[in-house]
Amino acid sequence: MKRLNCLASDSGEDSDAKSLLLSLILNDLDVKFPKLNLPQYMPLLEEKGIVYVESVFDFDRKYYIDLGLAEGAVGPFLGGVKKALACEKREKKQAKLNKENRSPSLEI
């Protein structure tokens, strides 16, 4: 699975209106770090309203440890989420540039 390396939008629809679901990232991270079983933490995160990638960085490392994530899982969790968010932003920017480049230019 390459989704973690750079998540693609589900379709060509307005990608600016979509946010990445944290559950997708945890599933992708589970492929890379299967012994950490990161998807097991999704119910804890959902209970606190942390369901989108963008929400993760509102809290620090200690918060996630206190919430119940294993200390050794917090680093890969935060790193994977950060990477996915950066890739999503890059893809949105690229999609916007591609859309602008496809627009017919007006010549007089």
C-alpha positions as CSV (number, residue, x, y, z in Angstrom):
1,M,0.0,0.0,0.0
2,K,1.4,3.3,-1.0
3,R,-1.3,5.6,0.4
4,L,0.8,6.6,3.3
5,N,3.6,7.9,1.0
6,C,1.1,10.3,-0.6
7,L,-2.6,10.0,-0.2
8,A,-4.6,10.6,-3.3
9,S,-8.0,12.1,-3.3
10,D,-10.9,9.6,-3.7
11,S,-12.0,11.3,-6.9
12,G,-11.7,14.4,-8.9
13,E,-14.3,16.2,-6.8
14,D,-13.5,19.4,-4.9
15,S,-10.6,18.1,-2.9
16,D,-10.3,21.3,-0.9
17,A,-13.6,20.4,0.9
18,K,-12.3,17.0,2.0
19,S,-10.3,16.2,5.1
20,L,-8.3,13.1,5.7
21,L,-9.9,10.6,8.0
22,L,-7.5,9.5,10.8
23,S,-8.7,5.9,10.5
24,L,-7.3,5.7,7.0
25,I,-3.9,6.8,8.1
26,L,-3.9,4.4,11.1
27,N,-4.7,1.6,8.7
28,D,-1.9,2.6,6.4
29,L,0.5,2.9,9.4
30,D,-0.6,-0.6,10.5
31,V,0.9,-2.0,7.3
32,K,4.2,-0.3,8.1
33,F,4.2,-0.9,11.8
34,P,2.0,-4.0,12.3
35,K,3.2,-4.9,15.8
36,L,2.1,-1.4,17.1
37,N,-1.5,-2.2,16.1
38,L,-2.3,1.5,15.7
39,P,-5.9,1.0,14.6
40,Q,-6.7,-0.2,18.1
41,Y,-6.4,3.4,19.3
42,M,-9.1,4.8,17.0
43,P,-11.9,4.4,19.5
44,L,-9.9,6.3,22.1
45,L,-9.2,9.1,19.6
46,E,-12.8,9.2,18.4
47,E,-14.1,9.5,21.9
48,K,-12.1,12.7,22.2
49,G,-13.3,13.9,18.7
50,I,-10.0,13.3,17.0
51,V,-11.2,11.8,13.8
52,Y,-9.5,13.9,11.1
53,V,-5.7,14.2,10.5
54,E,-5.8,18.0,11.1
55,S,-7.0,17.5,14.7
56,V,-4.0,15.4,15.7
57,F,-1.6,18.4,16.0
58,D,-3.8,20.3,18.5
59,F,-2.3,18.0,21.1
60,D,1.2,17.1,22.2
61,R,3.0,13.8,22.7
62,K,2.2,13.6,26.4
63,Y,-1.5,14.0,25.7
64,Y,-1.5,10.8,23.6
65,I,0.5,8.9,26.1
66,D,-2.0,10.0,28.9
67,L,-4.9,9.0,26.6
68,G,-3.6,5.5,26.4
69,L,-1.3,5.2,23.4
70,A,1.8,3.2,24.1
71,E,4.9,5.4,24.4
72,G,6.6,3.6,21.6
73,A,3.6,4.1,19.3
74,V,3.3,7.8,19.7
75,G,6.3,8.7,17.6
76,P,5.3,6.6,14.5
77,F,1.7,7.8,14.9
78,L,2.7,11.5,14.9
79,G,5.3,11.1,12.2
80,G,2.9,9.2,9.9
81,V,0.1,11.7,10.4
82,K,2.5,14.6,9.7
83,K,3.8,12.9,6.5
84,A,0.2,12.2,5.3
85,L,-0.9,15.7,5.9
86,A,2.1,17.1,4.1
87,C,1.4,14.8,1.1
88,E,-2.2,15.8,1.0
89,K,-1.3,19.5,1.0
90,R,1.2,18.9,-1.8
91,E,-1.4,17.0,-3.8
92,K,-4.0,19.7,-3.4
93,K,-1.6,22.3,-4.5
94,Q,-0.6,20.2,-7.5
95,A,-4.2,19.6,-8.4
96,K,-4.9,23.3,-8.2
97,L,-2.0,24.1,-10.5
98,N,-3.1,21.4,-12.9
99,K,-6.6,22.7,-12.9
100,E,-5.4,26.3,-13.6
101,N,-3.1,25.1,-16.4
102,R,-6.1,23.2,-18.1
103,S,-8.3,26.3,-18.1
104,P,-8.6,27.8,-21.5
105,S,-6.7,31.0,-21.9
106,L,-8.3,34.0,-23.3
107,E,-6.5,35.5,-26.3
108,I,-7.5,38.6,-28.0
